[in-house]
Every structure is written in C-alpha cells, then in structure tokens.
Amino acid sequence: MKQGKGIVIQVDNKSTVELVKSLVNHERSKHIDVRFHFVLEQVKEGNVELEHIGSQAQVAYMFTKSLPATLFENSKMMTGMKDKKTI
C-alpha cells in the first residue's frame, strides 16, 4: 500500500526539529547516534516530517514523567483513559 505523504512525528525537542531542518553537520552534533541519521535520511526523502509540539501536549507525557494532578488528568483524557468509577 502506498502512502500519500510522509508520517508526521511530533516531538517536544526544538533542537531536534531545528537540527533536522538545517541539514548541516555541526561540530556539536558529531556525537549523535546512527539512529538519528536514519531519521534524517527519511526526512530528506519525504517519508517523515518532524513537528514541534509542547511537552504538555504530548499524549505520552504521563508515561515519561511524574506530573501534577492537573497535567496527569489532561494526559489521561488525551489517551481516552477513564476512571474505573465512570465506566
């Protein structure tokens, strides 16, 4: 099955998005893992697009950090989770 356009990956790291957009080998980025270069290659080919999204808008935010109750509830709502008592 052919895909019409590239997959959009939302990341909360502005530096990553800028590094991919600039497509320049910087002295400070020599240490970056080979996996990044795979993603960079996919962006160049148009298979992947990176888009910045704030950390608090990340659906998986609650799985990566401990959060205050309001942010946890927001993340829970974005995933579609419900409290046991409301099911």
LINBEL-V896088 format. One record per backbone hydrogen bond with DSSP energy under -0.5 kcal/mol. CO is the residue of the C=O (numbers start at 1). NH is the residue of the N-H. Records with the same first field share a line. If there is no record, write none. Layout:
BEGIN
CO: NH + NH
END
This chain:
BEGIN
7: 9 + 49
8: 10
9: 11 + 51
11: 53
12: 14
13: 17
14: 18
15: 19
16: 20
17: 21
18: 22
19: 23
24: 26
26: 29
27: 30
29: 32
33: 36 + 37
34: 38
35: 39
36: 40
37: 41
38: 42
39: 43
40: 44
41: 45
42: 46 + 47 + 48
43: 46
47: 7
49: 9
51: 11
54: 57
55: 58
58: 61
59: 62
60: 63 + 64
61: 64 + 65
68: 72
69: 73
70: 74
71: 75
72: 76
73: 77
74: 78
75: 79
76: 80 + 81
77: 80
83: 86
84: 87
END
